[in-house]
Amino acid sequence: MKTILEKFANGEIPGDRPYNPTPEYKKALSTLSNNKLKLLATLNDMQKALFEDFIDAQSELIHLYHIEDVVYGYKLGVSMTAEVFLHKR
């Protein structure tokens, strides 16, 4: 069973989250897309399928890491907040 933090990180807790990609993000995305198209043009069907499987597995790993990263960051922030209130000087 997923924790509420995992659900939050996975986008399963509704809420509006506007996203305005930066110029750097747009440039990296464009480079990635262009290079993928160029590479796919050089591959045969079997190689294309293998490459797509590779991309899918990599995307899944990135997604799982993102969830762990959000959960860790949130817990760290809560720990810092608790320390501020529990250890007043």
Z-matrix of the N, CA and C atoms (Angstrom, degrees):
N
C 1 1.450
C 2 1.529 1 109.04
N 3 1.305 2 115.97 1 135.66
C 4 1.459 3 121.08 2 -179.46
C 5 1.520 4 110.51 3 -77.19
N 6 1.332 5 114.63 4 144.03
C 7 1.454 6 119.47 5 173.16
C 8 1.517 7 108.66 6 -77.66
N 9 1.335 8 116.16 7 165.42
C 10 1.467 9 119.69 8 178.82
C 11 1.522 10 110.50 9 -62.46
N 12 1.339 11 117.52 10 -33.58
C 13 1.461 12 120.01 11 177.84
C 14 1.521 13 111.22 12 -67.29
N 15 1.321 14 117.18 13 -39.26
C 16 1.464 15 120.53 14 177.15
C 17 1.532 16 110.43 15 -65.41
N 18 1.323 17 116.51 16 -40.45
C 19 1.464 18 119.65 17 177.12
C 20 1.529 19 110.40 18 -63.17
N 21 1.339 20 115.87 19 -42.50
C 22 1.460 21 120.61 20 178.42
C 23 1.524 22 110.27 21 -60.18
N 24 1.342 23 116.43 22 -47.71
C 25 1.462 24 121.32 23 -178.81
C 26 1.522 25 111.45 24 -64.37
N 27 1.304 26 116.43 25 -28.99
C 28 1.462 27 121.90 26 -177.58
C 29 1.525 28 112.21 27 -87.58
N 30 1.336 29 116.89 28 0.01
C 31 1.452 30 120.58 29 179.15
C 32 1.513 31 113.82 30 77.17
N 33 1.328 32 117.10 31 18.75
C 34 1.459 33 120.61 32 -178.15
C 35 1.521 34 112.25 33 -88.58
N 36 1.313 35 118.10 34 -8.03
C 37 1.463 36 121.78 35 175.60
C 38 1.517 37 105.85 36 -100.09
N 39 1.331 38 116.00 37 116.86
C 40 1.458 39 118.71 38 -173.62
C 41 1.524 40 112.94 39 -63.67
N 42 1.280 41 113.89 40 152.13
C 43 1.451 42 121.18 41 177.81
C 44 1.517 43 109.10 42 163.42
N 45 1.286 44 115.75 43 145.86
C 46 1.457 45 119.66 44 178.74
C 47 1.514 46 109.35 45 -78.43
N 48 1.295 47 115.55 46 132.14
C 49 1.451 48 121.11 47 177.96
C 50 1.518 49 107.72 48 -136.31
N 51 1.329 50 115.69 49 92.71
C 52 1.464 51 117.02 50 -179.57
C 53 1.521 52 111.20 51 -65.35
N 54 1.298 53 115.45 52 143.14
C 55 1.461 54 119.49 53 179.24
C 56 1.514 55 108.94 54 -131.16
N 57 1.300 56 115.37 55 122.20
C 58 1.451 57 121.71 56 176.85
C 59 1.524 58 107.85 57 -117.66
N 60 1.331 59 116.31 58 99.31
C 61 1.470 60 118.84 59 -176.83
C 62 1.530 61 112.12 60 -60.95
N 63 1.316 62 114.66 61 139.43
C 64 1.457 63 120.52 62 178.52
C 65 1.522 64 110.18 63 -76.02
N 66 1.319 65 117.26 64 162.45
C 67 1.476 66 119.20 65 175.50
C 68 1.538 67 111.68 66 -57.86
N 69 1.326 68 116.77 67 -36.07
C 70 1.476 69 119.87 68 178.91
C 71 1.521 70 110.96 69 -64.40
N 72 1.333 71 116.57 70 -41.28
C 73 1.468 72 120.91 71 178.23
C 74 1.523 73 110.15 72 -63.36
N 75 1.332 74 116.15 73 -46.84
C 76 1.466 75 120.51 74 -179.63
C 77 1.526 76 111.38 75 -60.19
N 78 1.343 77 116.02 76 -40.43
C 79 1.461 78 120.10 77 179.51
C 80 1.530 79 110.76 78 -65.75
N 81 1.329 80 116.93 79 -44.90
C 82 1.470 81 120.62 80 179.71
C 83 1.527 82 110.81 81 -63.37
N 84 1.328 83 117.04 82 -40.68
C 85 1.462 84 121.03 83 178.78
C 86 1.526 85 110.92 84 -64.50
N 87 1.319 86 116.55 85 -41.86
C 88 1.457 87 120.84 86 178.60
C 89 1.534 88 110.91 87 -63.51
N 90 1.321 89 116.47 88 -44.76
C 91 1.467 90 120.65 89 177.88
C 92 1.519 91 110.94 90 -60.22
N 93 1.332 92 115.99 91 -45.22
C 94 1.464 93 120.88 92 179.57
C 95 1.525 94 110.79 93 -60.17
N 96 1.326 95 116.31 94 -47.43
C 97 1.464 96 120.51 95 -178.68
C 98 1.523 97 112.33 96 -64.31
N 99 1.320 98 116.41 97 -44.66
C 100 1.469 99 119.93 98 179.53
C 101 1.515 100 112.11 99 -63.33
N 102 1.331 101 116.42 100 -43.18
C 103 1.468 102 119.67 101 179.99
C 104 1.518 103 111.86 102 -67.43
N 105 1.332 104 116.88 103 -36.00
C 106 1.462 105 119.92 104 177.34
C 107 1.528 106 109.95 105 -62.65
N 108 1.328 107 116.73 106 -45.35
C 109 1.466 108 120.30 107 179.74
C 110 1.529 109 111.55 108 -62.34
N 111 1.330 110 116.30 109 -42.45
C 112 1.466 111 120.07 110 178.68
C 113 1.521 112 111.21 111 -63.37
N 114 1.323 113 116.06 112 -42.84
C 115 1.467 114 119.73 113 -179.84
C 116 1.523 115 111.19 114 -66.17
N 117 1.322 116 116.86 115 -45.43
C 118 1.468 117 119.98 116 179.93
C 119 1.523 118 111.74 117 -59.75
N 120 1.312 119 117.63 118 -32.59
C 121 1.469 120 121.10 119 179.76
C 122 1.522 121 111.84 120 -66.56
N 123 1.328 122 117.37 121 -19.62
C 124 1.464 123 120.48 122 -178.24
C 125 1.526 124 113.06 123 -96.69
N 126 1.332 125 117.57 124 -4.96
C 127 1.468 126 120.97 125 -173.37
C 128 1.521 127 111.92 126 -102.35
N 129 1.340 128 115.04 127 151.04
C 130 1.464 129 119.24 128 171.96
C 131 1.532 130 108.63 129 -82.55
N 132 1.320 131 118.00 130 176.16
C 133 1.465 132 121.69 131 -174.81
C 134 1.526 133 112.95 132 -60.15
N 135 1.316 134 117.11 133 -41.73
C 136 1.468 135 120.12 134 -179.84
C 137 1.529 136 110.32 135 -65.79
N 138 1.321 137 116.70 136 -42.09
C 139 1.462 138 120.67 137 178.77
C 140 1.535 139 111.02 138 -66.49
N 141 1.327 140 116.51 139 -37.50
C 142 1.461 141 120.18 140 177.82
C 143 1.531 142 110.57 141 -62.30
N 144 1.327 143 116.60 142 -44.05
C 145 1.469 144 120.72 143 179.39
C 146 1.527 145 110.34 144 -62.47
N 147 1.320 146 116.72 145 -43.17
C 148 1.462 147 120.90 146 178.57
C 149 1.526 148 110.88 147 -63.10
N 150 1.328 149 115.95 148 -42.44
C 151 1.461 150 120.22 149 179.48
C 152 1.529 151 110.77 150 -64.79
N 153 1.320 152 118.17 151 -42.02
C 154 1.473 153 121.56 152 177.96
C 155 1.528 154 110.75 153 -63.25
N 156 1.345 155 116.64 154 -39.88
C 157 1.471 156 119.91 155 176.08
C 158 1.529 157 110.83 156 -62.90
N 159 1.319 158 116.15 157 -39.03
C 160 1.460 159 121.36 158 177.60
C 161 1.527 160 110.54 159 -62.15
N 162 1.334 161 116.10 160 -46.45
C 163 1.470 162 120.60 161 179.81
C 164 1.522 163 110.99 162 -63.17
N 165 1.332 164 116.82 163 -41.21
C 166 1.468 165 120.36 164 179.00
C 167 1.529 166 111.04 165 -62.44
N 168 1.335 167 117.18 166 -44.43
C 169 1.466 168 120.75 167 179.56
C 170 1.524 169 110.84 168 -65.11
N 171 1.315 170 116.27 169 -40.78
C 172 1.461 171 120.39 170 178.58
C 173 1.528 172 110.58 171 -64.32
N 174 1.317 173 117.50 172 -41.78
C 175 1.462 174 121.88 173 178.16
C 176 1.523 175 111.10 174 -62.20
N 177 1.317 176 116.95 175 -40.36
C 178 1.465 177 121.20 176 178.03
C 179 1.530 178 110.61 177 -63.81
N 180 1.322 179 117.03 178 -43.16
C 181 1.467 180 120.16 179 177.84
C 182 1.523 181 111.35 180 -62.76
N 183 1.320 182 117.34 181 -42.22
C 184 1.462 183 121.28 182 178.44
C 185 1.527 184 109.91 183 -62.92
N 186 1.313 185 117.02 184 -42.64
C 187 1.456 186 121.52 185 178.74
C 188 1.527 187 111.31 186 -61.06
N 189 1.323 188 116.87 187 -46.71
C 190 1.469 189 121.05 188 179.70
C 191 1.522 190 111.12 189 -64.22
N 192 1.327 191 116.70 190 -39.79
C 193 1.459 192 120.25 191 178.27
C 194 1.534 193 109.82 192 -65.06
N 195 1.322 194 117.10 193 -39.90
C 196 1.461 195 121.35 194 178.87
C 197 1.526 196 110.36 195 -58.71
N 198 1.319 197 117.25 196 -45.01
C 199 1.460 198 120.79 197 179.62
C 200 1.527 199 110.11 198 -60.38
N 201 1.325 200 117.10 199 -48.08
C 202 1.462 201 120.44 200 178.88
C 203 1.520 202 111.23 201 -61.54
N 204 1.315 203 116.85 202 -38.02
C 205 1.463 204 121.72 203 -179.02
C 206 1.532 205 111.07 204 -66.43
N 207 1.326 206 117.49 205 -42.70
C 208 1.459 207 121.30 206 178.57
C 209 1.526 208 110.25 207 -64.38
N 210 1.325 209 116.88 208 -46.37
C 211 1.463 210 121.13 209 179.88
C 212 1.531 211 110.26 210 -60.91
N 213 1.325 212 117.25 211 -46.99
C 214 1.464 213 121.10 212 179.26
C 215 1.532 214 110.89 213 -60.83
N 216 1.318 215 116.77 214 -46.78
C 217 1.460 216 120.93 215 -178.91
C 218 1.514 217 112.22 216 -62.28
N 219 1.324 218 116.07 217 -40.83
C 220 1.457 219 119.49 218 179.46
C 221 1.525 220 110.41 219 -65.99
N 222 1.328 221 117.06 220 -45.56
C 223 1.465 222 120.69 221 178.92
C 224 1.523 223 111.27 222 -62.00
N 225 1.305 224 116.91 223 -39.78
C 226 1.458 225 120.85 224 178.16
C 227 1.526 226 110.35 225 -63.44
N 228 1.319 227 117.14 226 -43.66
C 229 1.461 228 121.09 227 178.28
C 230 1.517 229 112.18 228 -62.69
N 231 1.325 230 116.58 229 -41.62
C 232 1.463 231 120.31 230 177.98
C 233 1.524 232 110.15 231 -65.49
N 234 1.315 233 117.58 232 -40.25
C 235 1.470 234 121.06 233 178.01
C 236 1.524 235 110.89 234 -62.04
N 237 1.316 236 116.79 235 -41.51
C 238 1.470 237 120.58 236 177.96
C 239 1.519 238 110.38 237 -63.90
N 240 1.326 239 116.41 238 -43.15
C 241 1.456 240 120.74 239 179.13
C 242 1.529 241 110.68 240 -62.96
N 243 1.317 242 116.39 241 -44.13
C 244 1.463 243 120.07 242 178.85
C 245 1.514 244 110.66 243 -61.33
N 246 1.326 245 117.36 244 -40.58
C 247 1.458 246 120.63 245 179.87
C 248 1.526 247 111.08 246 -61.80
N 249 1.318 248 116.16 247 -38.68
C 250 1.471 249 119.95 248 179.47
C 251 1.527 250 110.09 249 -61.54
N 252 1.321 251 116.61 250 -42.96
C 253 1.461 252 119.76 251 -176.28
C 254 1.530 253 112.86 252 -82.31
N 255 1.308 254 119.07 253 -28.77
C 256 1.454 255 122.04 254 -177.05
C 257 1.519 256 113.83 255 -87.62
N 258 1.296 257 117.37 256 -22.46
C 259 1.471 258 121.28 257 -176.08
C 260 1.517 259 110.64 258 -120.79
N 261 1.317 260 115.74 259 52.60
C 262 1.466 261 119.26 260 178.83
C 263 1.517 262 109.15 261 -70.67
N 264 1.292 263 115.67 262 144.74
C 265 1.467 264 120.30 263 177.30
C 266 1.487 265 109.63 264 -112.52
